[in-house]
Amino acid sequence: MASRRKPSPPPDGHPRAARGRDQQQVQRAIQSAINSGEIIAVGVLHLVRTTIVTALAGVQDVGAEIGTAAVAAVRGSIKAAHSIGGDLGAVVRESIRGTIIAAESIGGELAGVARSAAGGAVKATGDAGGDVATAARRAVEGTVLAAKELGVDVRTLAQSAAEGAMEAADRIGGAASRGVRATLSGTVAGMRSLVADVVPSSRPRGPRRTSPKRSRRVATKRSV
């Protein structure tokens, strides 16, 4: 039986190799920049926004790496806040807000960034032993704040964040998945029913239709 050959790594000039270097560069830059001391001194929103923009400077394909940067920044913020006993909910909200504002300033696709960042926030909160349902709510709140500040479609961006949060919660499973879906099926930051599939239809029911046979039977009884 012939042994399988391991695929050789792409050459240095290959686009895949360049992207791999970019991802490592972005993650290293964010990990070194976001720490508990900086969060206290600068504030989460400003720190995340500045860190992402700086980390992506010189990256060949910013559009491809903005999702990586968003997840790394949000997770780094939550980890730093957890280490000092900070308010994880507030950190989630402000880190998501800073991420989306940073993405807009460098031409990133906002819906994808909101989705990635919200998912990263839920996972990081779960890893830290925090309340993932609260993290999902705060992620949507941060997204709504950023959308209003930037003047973009609030509902669309909030829906993207909700989808990312639910996907991450579903991967965790169990009570986390149920809690996030229950939270996002209500009203969050003025947005109603972000989980449309679990919200019963509220449309009024029309008048009940009576079959022709039943109509004839009723008419016969009345004439007797």
QUITATA-V814516 format. One record per backbone hydrogen bond with DSSP energy under -0.5 kcal/mol. NH is the residue of the N-H (numbers start at 1). CO is the residue of the C=O. E is the energy in kcal/mol with one decimal. If there is no record, write none. Layout:
nh:NH co:CO e:E
nh:NH co:CO e:E
This chain:
nh:14 co:11 e:-2.2
nh:18 co:14 e:-2.2
nh:19 co:15 e:-2.3
nh:20 co:16 e:-2.2
nh:21 co:17 e:-2.1
nh:22 co:18 e:-2.1
nh:23 co:19 e:-2.6
nh:24 co:20 e:-2.1
nh:25 co:21 e:-2.4
nh:26 co:22 e:-2.8
nh:27 co:23 e:-2.6
nh:28 co:24 e:-2.5
nh:29 co:25 e:-2.3
nh:30 co:26 e:-2.2
nh:31 co:27 e:-2.6
nh:32 co:28 e:-2.2
nh:33 co:29 e:-1.2
nh:34 co:30 e:-2.6
nh:35 co:33 e:-0.8
nh:39 co:35 e:-2.2
nh:40 co:36 e:-1.9
nh:41 co:37 e:-2.4
nh:42 co:38 e:-3.1
nh:43 co:38 e:-0.9
nh:43 co:39 e:-1.0
nh:47 co:43 e:-2.3
nh:48 co:44 e:-2.9
nh:49 co:45 e:-2.4
nh:50 co:46 e:-2.5
nh:51 co:47 e:-2.5
nh:52 co:48 e:-2.5
nh:53 co:49 e:-2.0
nh:54 co:50 e:-2.4
nh:55 co:51 e:-2.7
nh:56 co:52 e:-1.9
nh:57 co:54 e:-1.0
nh:59 co:56 e:-1.8
nh:62 co:60 e:-0.6
nh:65 co:61 e:-1.3
nh:66 co:62 e:-1.6
nh:69 co:65 e:-2.5
nh:70 co:66 e:-2.5
nh:71 co:67 e:-2.3
nh:72 co:68 e:-2.4
nh:73 co:69 e:-2.6
nh:74 co:70 e:-2.3
nh:75 co:71 e:-2.6
nh:76 co:72 e:-2.4
nh:77 co:73 e:-2.1
nh:78 co:74 e:-2.2
nh:79 co:75 e:-2.6
nh:80 co:76 e:-2.3
nh:81 co:77 e:-2.5
nh:82 co:78 e:-2.6
nh:83 co:79 e:-1.7
nh:84 co:80 e:-0.7
nh:84 co:81 e:-0.8
nh:85 co:82 e:-1.1
nh:86 co:81 e:-3.4
nh:88 co:86 e:-1.0
nh:91 co:87 e:-2.0
nh:92 co:88 e:-2.7
nh:93 co:89 e:-2.3
nh:94 co:90 e:-2.4
nh:95 co:91 e:-2.5
nh:96 co:92 e:-2.4
nh:97 co:93 e:-2.0
nh:98 co:94 e:-2.5
nh:99 co:95 e:-2.2
nh:100 co:96 e:-2.3
nh:101 co:97 e:-2.1
nh:102 co:98 e:-2.2
nh:103 co:99 e:-2.4
nh:104 co:100 e:-2.2
nh:105 co:101 e:-1.7
nh:106 co:102 e:-1.1
nh:107 co:104 e:-0.9
nh:108 co:103 e:-3.8
nh:110 co:108 e:-0.8
nh:113 co:109 e:-1.9
nh:114 co:110 e:-2.8
nh:115 co:111 e:-2.1
nh:116 co:112 e:-2.5
nh:117 co:113 e:-2.9
nh:118 co:114 e:-2.2
nh:119 co:115 e:-2.1
nh:120 co:116 e:-2.4
nh:121 co:117 e:-2.2
nh:122 co:118 e:-2.1
nh:123 co:119 e:-2.3
nh:124 co:120 e:-2.6
nh:125 co:121 e:-2.3
nh:126 co:122 e:-2.3
nh:127 co:123 e:-2.7
nh:128 co:124 e:-1.7
nh:129 co:126 e:-1.3
nh:130 co:125 e:-3.1
nh:132 co:130 e:-0.8
nh:135 co:131 e:-1.9
nh:136 co:132 e:-2.4
nh:137 co:133 e:-2.1
nh:138 co:134 e:-2.8
nh:139 co:135 e:-2.3
nh:140 co:136 e:-2.0
nh:141 co:137 e:-2.4
nh:142 co:138 e:-2.7
nh:143 co:139 e:-1.9
nh:144 co:140 e:-2.7
nh:145 co:141 e:-2.4
nh:146 co:142 e:-2.1
nh:147 co:143 e:-2.6
nh:148 co:144 e:-2.5
nh:149 co:145 e:-2.2
nh:150 co:146 e:-2.3
nh:151 co:147 e:-1.3
nh:152 co:147 e:-2.1
nh:154 co:152 e:-0.5
nh:157 co:153 e:-1.7
nh:158 co:154 e:-2.6
nh:159 co:155 e:-2.4
nh:160 co:156 e:-1.8
nh:161 co:157 e:-2.2
nh:162 co:158 e:-2.4
nh:163 co:159 e:-2.3
nh:164 co:160 e:-2.2
nh:165 co:161 e:-2.4
nh:166 co:162 e:-2.5
nh:167 co:163 e:-2.5
nh:168 co:164 e:-2.0
nh:169 co:165 e:-2.3
nh:170 co:166 e:-2.7
nh:171 co:167 e:-1.6
nh:172 co:168 e:-1.5
nh:173 co:169 e:-3.0
nh:176 co:173 e:-1.2
nh:177 co:173 e:-0.7
nh:178 co:174 e:-1.9
nh:179 co:175 e:-2.9
nh:180 co:176 e:-2.3
nh:181 co:177 e:-2.2
nh:182 co:178 e:-2.4
nh:183 co:179 e:-2.3
nh:184 co:180 e:-2.6
nh:185 co:181 e:-0.9
nh:186 co:183 e:-1.1
nh:188 co:186 e:-0.6
nh:188 co:191 e:-2.8
nh:191 co:188 e:-2.4
nh:192 co:190 e:-0.5
nh:193 co:186 e:-1.0
nh:194 co:184 e:-1.4
nh:194 co:186 e:-0.6
nh:195 co:184 e:-0.7
nh:196 co:194 e:-0.6
nh:198 co:195 e:-1.5
nh:199 co:196 e:-1.0
nh:200 co:198 e:-0.6
nh:215 co:211 e:-2.2
nh:216 co:212 e:-2.1
nh:217 co:213 e:-2.1
nh:218 co:214 e:-2.6
nh:219 co:215 e:-2.2
nh:220 co:216 e:-2.2
nh:221 co:217 e:-2.3
nh:222 co:218 e:-2.0
nh:223 co:219 e:-1.5
nh:224 co:220 e:-1.0
nh:224 co:221 e:-0.5
